[in-house]
Amino acid sequence: MTSYTVRIESLDQEVECREDQNILDACLRNGVWLPHACTHGTCGTCKVEILDGDVNHGDASEFALMEYERNEGKTLVCVATPESDVVIDADVESEEGVTMHPVRDFEGTLVALEDCARETRRLVFDLDDELSFNAGQYVQVTLPNTDGVFRSWSMANSPASPKQIELTIKRTPGGLGTDGWIFKDLKVGDKVKIAGPYGRFFVRTAKEKPIIMIGGGTGLAPLKSMVKHVLEEDTGQTMHLYHGVRGYEDLYDVEYFKQLEADHEDQFFYHPCLSEEEGVEGTSHGMVTDVIDEDFKTLRGMVAYICGPPPMVEASLKMLMKKRLFPRDTYREDFFDASDKETGGTRSPLMRTN
C-alpha cells in the first residue's frame, strides 16, 4: 500500500498517510490534532487549504465544500485522501489546559442493551483497553458485515470509566446502523470495532463560569458525560441542563438526573421540556428554547453547550445571542445524518461547528 507524507505547515509537523486513509485519520492517530466535527464530509469544520500536492476530495458534501472552494485548493480532511505528498495549512487554535488524546482502535463487547425511551436504545460496551477522552467526545463504530462503514455516536459515560462506554441511539427509519443493526439483530455478547475519541465538543472545565446545557433528543448523551465529569472532578461550575423532546415517552434518565439534582442541589439543575405534551408533572411545556427564554432574563457570563438536530441548534444560538451569550462562550454539536449531506443541513454563518 502506497503512503504519502502530509505536512501541516501551520504546526510544522509531518505524518505518513496511506493512499486509502483520510488525512484527518492519519493526523489524529499520530497525535496531530486538527479541528473536526462530523468526520463524514458534511459540516465543513475540517476545511483546510492545500498548499502543495493533490488529493481526492472523497465523499465531501457539495454544500460543505463548494465547487469554487475545490478550485481554490480547499478540501475537507475528514474525507480527503492523498494522491501525492501534500502540504496543507490548517486553522488550529490551541486551548490552554486542554489535552487532546490520539485516536486508537478498540474491540468492544456489548454487555447491556435496553430500550430507554421511545425508539431509543442504550448500549454499553466493555472495551479491550482504556479509552482516554474528553467528556463530550464521540466514537466511530464500524457496522458489521459492511466494507468499513461506520457510524458516529457520542459517549454518555465520563472519562472516569475508560474501559466501558455508554451510547444512546435513536432509531432512524431505514437507517443502516439502526434499523439495519441496532434495532434488528444486535445482541449482548456481540463484538464490534470502535475507534476514538473524535470531536472538539467537550466541556471546558478551566472555564469557571456557570454552564447552560441544551440537548435535543439523544443530544443529551454528551451532555450527560459532561455533567458527570464536572461533578466527579469537583470543578465547581453550576450547571443547568435542559433536555428538549416531543413527549414524555421520549425522555430518558429522568430519575438519574433528578437524583443528581437532589444530591447537588446548589450546583446542578435539571429541566426536561416537552414540546407536544402538556400537564406532565416535573416538566415544562414548549420548545426548549422558549422555556429557557422564560427562565432567564440574561445569560451573560455563562458558557453554553448545545447538542442535537441542526434546526434546534440554530434556534438555540439565536436565543442565546438574544440573551447576551456570544460565540466565544458557546460550543455546539450538530447531529448530521445522510440527508444533511444532500441538503447541506442548517448552520449559522456566525458559528463554527464544534
C-alpha positions as CSV (number, residue, x, y, z in Angstrom):
1,M,0.0,0.0,0.0
2,T,1.4,3.4,-1.1
3,S,1.8,6.0,1.6
4,Y,2.5,9.8,1.2
5,T,3.8,12.5,3.5
6,V,1.4,15.1,4.7
7,R,2.9,18.2,6.1
8,I,0.8,20.5,8.3
9,E,2.5,23.8,7.6
10,S,0.9,25.8,10.4
11,L,2.0,23.2,13.0
12,D,5.4,22.4,11.4
13,Q,4.6,18.7,11.6
14,E,4.5,15.8,9.2
15,V,2.6,12.4,9.2
16,E,2.5,9.5,6.9
17,C,-0.8,8.8,5.3
18,R,-1.9,5.7,3.3
19,E,-3.5,6.4,-0.1
20,D,-6.7,4.8,1.2
21,Q,-6.7,6.7,4.5
22,N,-8.2,10.1,5.0
23,I,-5.8,12.8,6.1
24,L,-7.7,13.6,9.3
25,D,-7.4,10.0,10.5
26,A,-3.7,9.9,9.8
27,C,-3.2,13.1,11.8
28,L,-5.3,12.1,14.8
29,R,-3.7,8.7,15.0
30,N,-0.3,10.3,15.1
31,G,-1.2,12.8,17.8
32,V,-1.6,15.7,15.5
33,W,-4.9,17.3,16.3
34,L,-6.9,19.2,13.6
35,P,-10.3,20.8,14.1
36,H,-13.2,18.4,13.1
37,A,-16.7,17.5,14.0
38,C,-18.9,15.2,11.8
39,T,-16.0,13.2,10.2
40,H,-18.1,12.4,7.1
41,G,-17.8,15.5,4.9
42,T,-20.9,17.3,5.9
43,C,-20.2,20.1,8.4
44,G,-17.1,21.8,6.9
45,T,-15.3,22.1,10.2
46,C,-12.2,20.4,9.0
47,K,-11.7,22.5,5.9
48,V,-8.0,23.3,5.1
49,E,-6.0,24.9,2.3
50,I,-3.9,22.7,0.1
51,L,-0.6,24.5,-0.4
52,D,1.1,21.7,-2.5
53,G,0.2,18.3,-3.8
54,D,-3.0,16.6,-4.9
55,V,-5.9,15.0,-3.0
56,N,-9.0,13.1,-3.8
57,H,-11.9,15.0,-2.2
58,G,-13.8,11.8,-1.5
59,D,-17.4,12.0,-0.4
60,A,-17.4,15.7,0.6
61,S,-20.8,17.3,0.5
62,E,-21.1,19.9,-2.2
63,F,-22.6,22.2,0.4
64,A,-19.7,21.8,2.9
65,L,-17.1,22.1,0.1
66,M,-18.3,24.3,-2.8
67,E,-17.0,23.8,-6.3
68,Y,-15.2,27.1,-6.2
69,E,-13.5,26.1,-3.0
70,R,-12.2,22.9,-4.6
71,N,-10.9,25.0,-7.5
72,E,-9.2,27.4,-5.0
73,G,-7.4,24.5,-3.3
74,K,-9.6,23.8,-0.3
75,T,-10.5,20.3,0.9
76,L,-12.2,18.5,3.9
77,V,-9.5,16.4,5.5
78,C,-12.1,14.1,7.1
79,V,-12.8,12.6,3.7
80,A,-9.8,13.7,1.6
81,T,-7.1,11.1,0.7
82,P,-3.7,11.9,-0.7
83,E,-2.7,11.3,-4.2
84,S,0.9,12.6,-3.7
85,D,2.9,14.2,-0.9
86,V,0.7,17.0,0.4
87,V,1.3,20.3,2.3
88,I,-1.8,21.8,4.0
89,D,-2.5,24.9,6.1
90,A,-5.0,24.3,8.9
91,D,-6.5,26.9,11.2
92,V,-5.6,25.3,14.5
93,E,-6.4,27.1,17.8
94,S,-4.6,25.9,20.9
95,E,-6.5,25.9,24.2
96,E,-4.7,26.2,27.4
97,G,-5.4,23.4,29.8
98,V,-6.9,21.1,27.1
99,T,-5.3,17.7,26.4
100,M,-6.2,16.1,23.0
101,H,-6.0,12.3,23.0
102,P,-4.8,10.3,19.9
103,V,-7.4,8.2,18.1
104,R,-7.0,4.5,18.7
105,D,-8.8,1.3,17.7
106,F,-10.6,-0.9,20.2
107,E,-12.7,-4.0,20.3
108,G,-16.0,-3.6,22.2
109,T,-18.2,-6.3,23.7
110,L,-21.8,-5.4,24.2
111,V,-22.7,-6.1,27.8
112,A,-26.0,-4.2,28.1
113,L,-28.8,-3.3,25.7
114,E,-32.1,-1.7,26.7
115,D,-34.9,0.4,25.4
116,C,-34.6,3.6,27.4
117,A,-37.2,5.8,25.6
118,R,-39.4,5.7,22.6
119,E,-37.5,4.4,19.6
120,T,-34.3,4.8,21.6
121,R,-31.8,2.3,22.9
122,R,-29.0,2.4,25.4
123,L,-25.8,0.3,24.5
124,V,-23.0,-0.4,27.0
125,F,-19.7,-1.8,25.6
126,D,-16.8,-3.2,27.5
127,L,-13.5,-2.3,25.8
128,D,-10.4,-4.3,25.4
129,D,-8.2,-1.3,26.6
130,E,-8.7,2.0,28.2
131,L,-10.0,4.9,26.1
132,S,-8.8,8.3,27.2
133,F,-11.1,11.1,26.0
134,N,-12.6,14.5,27.0
135,A,-16.1,14.5,28.3
136,G,-18.5,15.2,25.3
137,Q,-16.4,13.5,22.6
138,Y,-17.6,10.6,20.4
139,V,-16.5,7.3,18.9
140,Q,-16.9,5.7,15.5
141,V,-18.5,2.2,15.4
142,T,-17.9,0.0,12.4
143,L,-21.1,-1.7,11.3
144,P,-20.8,-5.4,11.0
145,N,-21.0,-7.1,7.5
146,T,-20.0,-3.8,5.8
147,D,-16.9,-2.8,4.0
148,G,-15.7,-0.5,6.8
149,V,-18.9,1.6,7.0
150,F,-19.1,3.3,10.4
151,R,-21.5,5.5,12.4
152,S,-20.5,8.1,14.9
153,W,-22.2,8.3,18.4
154,S,-21.4,10.4,21.4
155,M,-20.4,8.8,24.7
156,A,-22.6,9.3,27.7
157,N,-20.1,8.0,30.2
158,S,-17.5,10.1,31.8
159,P,-13.7,9.7,31.3
160,A,-13.6,8.1,34.8
161,S,-14.9,4.9,33.1
162,P,-12.2,4.4,30.4
163,K,-12.8,0.7,29.8
164,Q,-16.6,1.0,29.2
165,I,-18.6,3.2,27.0
166,E,-22.3,4.1,27.0
167,L,-24.1,5.1,23.8
168,T,-27.7,6.3,23.5
169,I,-29.1,5.8,19.9
170,K,-32.4,6.8,18.4
171,R,-33.9,4.7,15.5
172,T,-33.6,6.3,12.1
173,P,-36.2,4.8,9.7
174,G,-34.3,2.7,7.1
175,G,-31.0,3.6,8.8
176,L,-28.2,1.1,8.1
177,G,-26.9,1.4,11.6
178,T,-30.2,1.5,13.5
179,D,-33.0,-0.4,11.6
180,G,-30.3,-2.5,9.9
181,W,-28.4,-3.5,13.0
182,I,-29.1,-2.0,16.5
183,F,-32.9,-2.4,16.3
184,K,-32.7,-5.6,14.3
185,D,-30.2,-8.3,15.4
186,L,-27.7,-6.7,17.8
187,K,-27.4,-8.7,21.0
188,V,-25.5,-8.9,24.2
189,G,-22.1,-10.6,23.7
190,D,-21.6,-9.2,20.1
191,K,-18.2,-7.7,19.4
192,V,-17.6,-4.6,17.3
193,K,-14.8,-2.4,16.2
194,I,-14.7,1.0,17.8
195,A,-12.3,4.0,17.1
196,G,-11.9,7.2,19.1
197,P,-12.0,9.7,20.5
198,Y,-13.2,12.3,18.0
199,G,-14.6,15.8,18.1
200,R,-14.0,19.1,19.8
201,F,-17.3,19.3,21.5
202,F,-16.3,18.7,25.1
203,V,-16.6,20.5,28.4
204,R,-14.0,23.2,29.2
205,T,-13.6,22.8,32.9
206,A,-10.9,25.5,33.0
207,K,-13.8,28.0,32.4
208,E,-15.2,28.7,35.8
209,K,-18.4,30.3,34.5
210,P,-21.8,28.8,35.1
211,I,-22.9,26.4,32.4
212,I,-26.1,26.0,30.5
213,M,-26.6,22.8,28.5
214,I,-29.2,22.3,25.8
215,G,-29.8,18.8,24.4
216,G,-32.4,17.7,21.8
217,G,-33.3,14.1,21.9
218,T,-30.2,11.9,22.1
219,G,-28.2,15.1,22.0
220,L,-28.4,14.5,25.8
221,A,-25.7,11.9,25.6
222,P,-22.5,14.1,25.5
223,L,-24.1,16.5,28.0
224,K,-24.6,13.6,30.4
225,S,-20.9,12.8,30.1
226,M,-20.1,16.5,30.8
227,V,-22.3,16.7,33.9
228,K,-20.8,13.5,35.3
229,H,-17.3,14.7,34.7
230,V,-17.8,18.2,36.3
231,L,-19.4,16.6,39.4
232,E,-16.8,13.8,39.7
233,E,-13.9,16.2,39.3
234,D,-15.5,18.7,41.6
235,T,-14.6,21.6,39.3
236,G,-17.3,23.7,40.9
237,Q,-19.4,25.0,37.9
238,T,-23.1,25.5,38.4
239,M,-25.0,23.6,35.6
240,H,-28.4,24.0,34.1
241,L,-29.3,21.0,31.9
242,Y,-32.3,21.5,29.5
243,H,-33.5,18.4,27.7
244,G,-36.0,19.0,24.9
245,V,-38.1,16.2,23.4
246,R,-41.6,15.9,22.0
247,G,-43.4,13.8,24.6
248,Y,-42.7,12.2,28.0
249,E,-42.0,8.8,26.3
250,D,-39.1,10.4,24.6
251,L,-37.4,11.4,27.9
252,Y,-34.8,9.1,29.5
253,D,-32.6,9.1,32.5
254,V,-35.2,11.2,34.3
255,E,-34.7,9.6,37.7
256,Y,-31.0,9.6,37.3
257,F,-30.9,13.4,36.8
258,K,-33.4,14.0,39.5
259,Q,-31.2,12.2,41.9
260,L,-28.2,14.2,40.8
261,E,-30.2,17.3,41.4
262,A,-31.1,16.2,44.9
263,D,-27.5,15.3,45.7
264,H,-26.1,18.5,44.3
265,E,-28.9,20.9,45.0
266,D,-26.8,24.1,44.8
267,Q,-24.9,23.1,41.7
268,F,-27.0,21.0,39.2
269,F,-30.4,21.8,37.9
270,Y,-32.4,19.5,35.6
271,H,-35.1,20.9,33.2
272,P,-37.0,18.3,31.0
273,C,-39.1,20.1,28.3
274,L,-41.9,18.6,26.3
275,S,-42.9,20.4,23.1
276,E,-46.0,18.5,22.3
277,E,-47.3,17.3,25.7
278,E,-48.8,19.5,28.5
279,G,-49.5,18.9,32.1
280,V,-46.8,16.3,32.9
281,E,-45.6,16.9,36.5
282,G,-41.9,17.9,36.8
283,T,-41.6,19.0,33.1
284,S,-42.0,22.3,31.2
285,H,-44.2,22.6,28.1
286,G,-42.9,24.2,25.0
287,M,-39.8,24.3,22.8
288,V,-36.7,24.1,24.9
289,T,-35.5,27.5,23.6
290,D,-38.8,29.1,24.7
291,V,-38.6,27.6,28.1
292,I,-35.0,28.9,28.6
293,D,-36.1,32.3,27.3
294,E,-38.8,32.4,30.0
295,D,-36.4,31.1,32.8
296,F,-33.6,33.6,32.2
297,K,-33.6,37.4,31.8
298,T,-30.0,37.2,30.6
299,L,-27.3,34.5,30.1
300,R,-24.4,36.9,30.2
301,G,-21.4,35.5,32.0
302,M,-22.3,31.8,31.3
303,V,-20.9,29.1,29.0
304,A,-23.3,27.1,26.7
305,Y,-23.1,23.6,25.3
306,I,-25.7,22.7,22.6
307,C,-26.2,19.3,21.1
308,G,-29.0,18.0,18.8
309,P,-30.5,18.3,15.4
310,P,-29.3,21.3,13.3
311,P,-32.6,23.3,13.5
312,M,-32.7,23.0,17.3
313,V,-29.1,24.1,17.5
314,E,-29.7,27.1,15.3
315,A,-32.8,28.1,17.3
316,S,-30.7,27.8,20.5
317,L,-27.9,30.0,19.1
318,K,-30.4,32.8,18.2
319,M,-31.9,32.6,21.7
320,L,-28.5,32.6,23.4
321,M,-27.4,35.7,21.5
322,K,-30.6,37.4,22.3
323,K,-29.8,36.7,26.0
324,R,-26.3,38.2,25.6
325,L,-24.3,35.0,25.4
326,F,-22.0,35.2,22.5
327,P,-19.9,32.8,20.3
328,R,-16.7,32.8,22.3
329,D,-18.6,31.1,25.1
330,T,-20.8,28.8,23.0
331,Y,-20.0,25.3,21.9
332,R,-22.2,23.2,19.6
333,E,-22.5,19.7,18.2
334,D,-24.9,19.2,15.3
335,F,-26.3,15.7,14.8
336,F,-26.0,15.4,11.0
337,D,-27.2,12.4,9.1
338,A,-27.1,11.2,5.4
339,S,-29.9,13.6,4.4
340,D,-27.8,16.5,5.6
341,K,-25.1,15.7,3.2
342,E,-27.6,16.0,0.4
343,T,-29.2,19.3,1.6
344,G,-26.3,20.9,3.5
345,G,-28.1,20.9,6.8
346,T,-28.6,24.2,8.6
347,R,-25.7,26.1,10.1
348,S,-25.2,29.6,11.3
349,P,-22.5,31.6,9.4
350,L,-21.6,33.2,12.8
351,M,-20.6,29.9,14.5
352,R,-18.2,27.1,13.8
353,T,-19.4,23.6,14.4
354,N,-17.7,22.0,17.4
